Amino acid sequence: QVQLVESGGGLVQPGGSLRLSCAASGRIFSIDAAGWYRQAPGKQREWIALITSTGNTNYADSVKGRFTIPTDNAKNTVYLQMNSLKPEDTAVYLCNADIRITLWRTDNSWGQGTQVTVSS
């Protein structure tokens, strides 16, 4: 069974930076794709970033130019580098990944989420 564990959330001032980590553990052949989502209180879950196994990335307009999604394949870890943070970035951030556990099977997994609060 594959587990995704996020870390790195916290309180940061507007204009600051944070880097979130999403570490995959368990039976992993490869990570086909990984993404980050966020959910603010009273709002729907919002997709914000995606990276594929070929390194292609895509970002929501709300974070484009401020957030990036680097990876460390050796550590089966996906990051979310967040710069120029705004109060409206406050949310629980969750990672999601399509993890290939054999050549013929891929499982989709979610992490438990990590809180990011942007406030002065």
Phi, psi and chi 1 to 4 in degrees:
 res  aa     phi    psi   chi1   chi2   chi3   chi4
   1 GLN       -  138.4 -174.4  174.8   -3.5      -
   2 VAL   -96.2  139.1  175.2      -      -      -
   3 GLN  -122.7  142.3  -79.4 -169.0  -42.9      -
   4 LEU  -115.3  129.0  -61.3  179.1      -      -
   5 VAL  -125.7  119.2  177.9      -      -      -
   6 GLU   -91.8  153.7  -63.3  110.0  -26.5      -
   7 SER  -156.0  167.7   60.5      -      -      -
   8 GLY   105.0   -2.6      -      -      -      -
   9 GLY   -72.6  171.8      -      -      -      -
  10 GLY   161.8 -164.5      -      -      -      -
  11 LEU  -100.8  131.3  173.8   64.5      -      -
  12 VAL  -141.7  148.9   62.6      -      -      -
  13 GLN   -78.2  154.0  -68.5 -172.7  -19.9      -
  14 PRO   -54.1  137.8  -27.3   35.4      -      -
  15 GLY    89.2   -9.6      -      -      -      -
  16 GLY   -83.0 -175.8      -      -      -      -
  17 SER  -130.7  152.5  -62.5      -      -      -
  18 LEU  -144.4  152.2  -86.2  178.6      -      -
  19 ARG  -124.6  119.6 -170.8  176.0   79.8  159.7
  20 LEU   -93.2  148.1  -53.6 -177.6      -      -
  21 SER  -119.6  146.5  -60.6      -      -      -
  22 CYS  -133.8  105.1  173.6      -      -      -
  23 ALA  -101.9  127.4      -      -      -      -
  24 ALA   -96.8  136.4      -      -      -      -
  25 SER  -136.8  159.7   62.4      -      -      -
  26 GLY   113.5 -153.3      -      -      -      -
  27 ARG   -82.4  101.8 -175.5  179.0  179.3 -177.6
  28 ILE  -126.4  121.5  -59.1  169.3      -      -
  29 PHE   -89.7  -45.2 -174.5   77.9      -      -
  30 SER  -166.7  165.2   64.5      -      -      -
  31 ILE  -105.8  112.2  -61.9  177.4      -      -
  32 ASP   -74.5  -37.8  -76.0    1.5      -      -
  33 ALA  -161.1  150.5      -      -      -      -
  34 ALA  -143.7  147.8      -      -      -      -
  35 GLY  -145.5  164.1      -      -      -      -
  36 TRP  -117.9  141.2  -74.0   92.9      -      -
  37 TYR  -128.4  165.6  -65.7   71.7      -      -
  38 ARG  -145.4  154.3   65.8 -174.6 -179.4 -172.4
  39 GLN  -140.7  117.8 -171.9  161.6   18.2      -
  40 ALA   -92.4  156.0      -      -      -      -
  41 PRO   -56.1  130.5  -25.9   34.7      -      -
  42 GLY    77.0    4.9      -      -      -      -
  43 LYS  -120.7  161.0  -66.5 -171.9  176.4 -178.6
  44 GLN   -74.4  155.6  -70.5 -172.1  -27.8      -
  45 ARG   -63.7  135.6 -174.2  170.8  -65.8 -178.0
  46 GLU  -119.9  128.1  173.2 -168.9   16.9      -
  47 TRP   -75.4  139.3  165.9   79.8      -      -
  48 ILE  -129.3  -25.9   55.4  173.3      -      -
  49 ALA  -157.9  149.9      -      -      -      -
  50 LEU  -144.6  142.9  170.0   73.0      -      -
  51 ILE  -136.4  138.8 -173.8  164.9      -      -
  52 THR  -100.9  173.4   68.5      -      -      -
  53 SER   -65.8  -20.6   59.1      -      -      -
  54 THR   -88.8   -0.2   57.1      -      -      -
  55 GLY    91.2    1.8      -      -      -      -
  56 ASN   -70.8  137.5  -68.4  -37.0      -      -
  57 THR  -123.9  156.8   58.0      -      -      -
  58 ASN  -149.9  145.5 -160.3    8.0      -      -
  59 TYR  -134.5  147.8  -59.3   93.8      -      -
  60 ALA   -67.6  150.1      -      -      -      -
  61 ASP   -58.4  -30.7  -72.0  -17.1      -      -
  62 SER   -66.8  -19.6   57.9      -      -      -
  63 VAL  -123.3   -5.5  -54.8      -      -      -
  64 LYS   -59.2  132.6 -163.3  171.3  -67.4 -176.8
  65 GLY    88.9  -12.8      -      -      -      -
  66 ARG  -115.6  -33.7  -60.2 -172.2  -62.5  123.2
  67 PHE  -111.6  147.2  -68.6    9.9      -      -
  68 THR  -134.6  163.5   59.3      -      -      -
  69 ILE  -128.3   75.0 -175.5  169.4      -      -
  70 PRO   -77.5  163.2   26.7  -31.3      -      -
  71 THR  -135.0  159.5   62.0      -      -      -
  72 ASP  -128.1   95.8 -174.6  -26.4      -      -
  73 ASN   -64.6  -32.0  -67.6  -29.5      -      -
  74 ALA   -64.8  -28.4      -      -      -      -
  75 LYS  -102.6    4.3  -64.3 -178.8  178.4  179.6
  76 ASN    49.1   45.7  -70.6  -38.3      -      -
  77 THR  -126.3  136.8  -61.0      -      -      -
  78 VAL  -115.6  138.7  178.9      -      -      -
  79 TYR  -114.7  160.9  -56.9   95.2      -      -
  80 LEU  -128.0  107.1 -175.5   67.1      -      -
  81 GLN   -89.4  116.6  178.4   64.9   45.3      -
  82 MET  -114.0  119.0  -55.0 -175.3  -66.6      -
  83 ASN  -118.9  162.0  -59.8  -34.9      -      -
  84 SER    50.9   49.2  -57.7      -      -      -
  85 LEU   -66.9  145.8  -76.8  161.0      -      -
  86 LYS  -121.1  156.3  -53.7  173.7 -177.8  179.4
  87 PRO   -55.3  -32.5  -29.2   36.6      -      -
  88 GLU   -72.8   -4.3   51.4  -96.8   42.7      -
  89 ASP   -83.1   -6.4  -65.8  -41.9      -      -
  90 THR   -61.7  125.3  -64.6      -      -      -
  91 ALA  -178.6  171.2      -      -      -      -
  92 VAL   -87.2  127.0  173.8      -      -      -
  93 TYR  -102.7  132.0  -76.1   70.4      -      -
  94 LEU  -126.8  142.6  -54.5  101.2      -      -
  95 CYS  -103.9  153.7   68.1      -      -      -
  96 ASN  -140.3  140.5  175.7  -92.8      -      -
  97 ALA  -145.8  144.0      -      -      -      -
  98 ASP   -94.2  108.3  -72.1  -31.3      -      -
  99 ILE  -109.9  124.6  -63.2  174.8      -      -
 100 ARG   -84.1  118.2 -173.5  163.2  -62.3  -81.8
 101 ILE  -100.8  -17.1   59.3  174.0      -      -
 102 THR  -144.5  176.2   70.4      -      -      -
 103 LEU   -62.4  -21.6  -76.4  175.9      -      -
 104 TRP  -115.6    0.2  -52.8  -82.6      -      -
 105 ARG  -137.1  133.7  178.1 -179.3  167.2 -176.1
 106 THR  -124.1  133.8  -59.7      -      -      -
 107 ASP  -111.5  143.5  -79.8   -6.8      -      -
 108 ASN  -100.8  130.3 -176.0  -92.9      -      -
 109 SER  -131.2  151.6  -64.9      -      -      -
 110 TRP  -117.4  146.5  -73.8   91.1      -      -
 111 GLY   -82.8  178.7      -      -      -      -
 112 GLN   -88.0  -14.5   81.8  -73.2   -3.7      -
 113 GLY    98.4  150.9      -      -      -      -
 114 THR  -139.6  137.0 -174.6      -      -      -
 115 GLN   -82.4  131.9  176.4   70.5   43.8      -
 116 VAL  -119.9  124.7  171.8      -      -      -
 117 THR  -123.3  123.7  -57.6      -      -      -
 118 VAL  -110.7  109.6 -175.4      -      -      -
 119 SER  -158.3  149.0  174.6      -      -      -
 120 SER   -93.8      -   55.1      -      -      -
